Amino acid sequence: MAKKACLFCDKEADKLEHLWPHWILRRVGMKPIRQKFGKRPAKVIPHSWLEIRCVCEKDCNNGWMADLEKENVPIIGEMMENRSLTLDAAQQSSLVAWAMKTAMVLDAVNVKSRGRFYTREECAALRLHRSIPAQTYIWIGGYSDSGYSADGTIVTLDLANAPKIAKASVSTFVPKL
């Protein structure tokens, strides 16, 4: 059996990556979640963590990804508590990179049934340069309720004479106290 490669580098994916970091789950609380992949029926699982074997431990999980997480704990923490804050350019770039990394990890959850949306080159560019894929838009907004959600889907635009004229991935993350 071939070993699975890390999303972000050429090493073996030898680490389970948490979609929701422990620090977010500790703040929001562990709750049952509804999990649905593709056209399969939804199921409720009793815990709040979702782990995906998709990254290498040394260089990615405990390297640049851990650094990115540490940079964003204060920013996301303030946002989760609905505190108003102004982000400078470096904070905005860091938050965008965190959201992109999280979308790429979410993309790996359902890869067996629908394939990958983000290319290996796009994932590597995020790791190496914090480059966001072309024609990618990231919005940050408020949410008035509490809880958390991670939703992702791939959508296509089909026209009568040109099927799959466009393809997009939409990911939504809501961590809120």
Secondary structure by P-SEA (a helix, b strand, c coil): ccccccccccccccbbbbcccaaaaaaacbbbbbbbccccbbbbbcccbbbbcccccccccccaaaaaaaacaaaaaaaaabbbbbbcaaaaaaaaaaaaaaaaaaaacccccccccccaaaaaaaaacccccccbbbbbbcccbbbbbbbbbbbbbbcccccccccbbbbbbbbcc
